[in-house]
Amino acid sequence: MDKSPDYLGFERFDSSVAAVYDRFFSDMQGWDNASTLIHSLSRGGPVLELGIGTGRVALPLKKLGTRVDGIDGSKHMIEVLRAKPEGDQIAVTIGDMTCSDAPLSKYSLVYVVFNTFFDLPSESAQISCISNAASKLVEGGRFLVHCFVPDLTRYVDGKHTSTRTKANGDTLREQSSLNASTQTIDGVHEVTLNGVSTSYPVRLRYCWPAELDSMASLAGLKLERRWADWDGGDFTSNSHMHVSIYTKQ
């Protein structure tokens, strides 16, 4: 597997985490809209998902008729994808999204969603990821990033703890610490399903939308539009998420 010097690794997405990942996040809203939007933005060409995981976006996208390939660092998440209907028909490179080759040389659209871009541990790794994505785009192709807008007010003395409980009793407990000087968040997620808990570490390197724009410009990408959600809502200073779309010049 290709690795960059800053490669974080997705070993934390081991078999125990991969087994519960889909169940816990099954109630998240907007994924059908995500697939529909990406399908329309692709203009009928092939697309590449960075961090394809278990295929929550890729499989619905495939059903819409779009050729979708992937790059992912966790073989365990890909095993879950392969076990789903038509999951074995998606071409995936097990590798590092900052530098690995993809099944095809060029795509009409490359995308990375659900904060996966923030899994990259440094600004240099994130710049490498964007450059790698840009190198795989046709002229006029698009790069789409979906992630949260940092909210540092969530942290008290640099710490944050929260618990989310679903209607069926499944829970996710998050404990994290903030280092604002490096724009990093380190923590632990504990998922409890049917009384059985699975924990895994989390390390994020967040960036602001304007910073993302600057990194994209280094790769020859220009911001085309930015929405607050998958429904195309207006992005404002109060938005918590963003869907940013860049065009290769």
Rosetta blueprint (number, residue, H / E / L):
1 M L
2 D L
3 K L
4 S L
5 P L
6 D L
7 Y L
8 L L
9 G L
10 F L
11 E L
12 R L
13 F L
14 D L
15 S H
16 S H
17 V H
18 A H
19 A H
20 V H
21 Y H
22 D H
23 R H
24 F H
25 F H
26 S H
27 D H
28 M L
29 Q L
30 G L
31 W H
32 D H
33 N H
34 A H
35 S H
36 T H
37 L H
38 I H
39 H H
40 S H
41 L H
42 S L
43 R L
44 G L
45 G L
46 P L
47 V E
48 L E
49 E E
50 L E
51 G L
52 I L
53 G L
54 T L
55 G L
56 R L
57 V L
58 A H
59 L H
60 P H
61 L H
62 K H
63 K H
64 L L
65 G L
66 T L
67 R L
68 V E
69 D E
70 G E
71 I E
72 D E
73 G L
74 S L
75 K H
76 H H
77 M H
78 I H
79 E H
80 V H
81 L H
82 R H
83 A H
84 K L
85 P L
86 E L
87 G H
88 D H
89 Q H
90 I L
91 A L
92 V E
93 T E
94 I E
95 G L
96 D L
97 M L
98 T L
99 C L
100 S L
101 D L
102 A L
103 P L
104 L L
105 S L
106 K L
107 Y E
108 S E
109 L E
110 V E
111 Y E
112 V E
113 V L
114 F L
115 N L
116 T H
117 F H
118 F H
119 D H
120 L L
121 P L
122 S L
123 E H
124 S H
125 A H
126 Q H
127 I H
128 S H
129 C H
130 I H
131 S H
132 N H
133 A H
134 A H
135 S H
136 K L
137 L E
138 V E
139 E E
140 G E
141 G E
142 R E
143 F E
144 L E
145 V E
146 H E
147 C E
148 F E
149 V L
150 P L
151 D L
152 L H
153 T H
154 R H
155 Y L
156 V E
157 D L
158 G L
159 K E
160 H E
161 T E
162 S E
163 T E
164 R E
165 T E
166 K L
167 A L
168 N L
169 G L
170 D L
171 T E
172 L E
173 R E
174 E E
175 Q E
176 S E
177 S E
178 L E
179 N E
180 A L
181 S L
182 T L
183 Q L
184 T E
185 I E
186 D E
187 G E
188 V E
189 H E
190 E E
191 V E
192 T E
193 L E
194 N L
195 G L
196 V E
197 S E
198 T E
199 S E
200 Y E
201 P E
202 V E
203 R E
204 L E
205 R E
206 Y L
207 C L
208 W L
209 P H
210 A H
211 E H
212 L H
213 D H
214 S H
215 M H
216 A H
217 S H
218 L H
219 A L
220 G L
221 L E
222 K E
223 L E
224 E E
225 R E
226 R E
227 W E
228 A L
229 D L
230 W L
231 D L
232 G L
233 G L
234 D E
235 F L
236 T L
237 S L
238 N L
239 S L
240 H L
241 M E
242 H E
243 V E
244 S E
245 I E
246 Y E
247 T E
248 K E
249 Q L
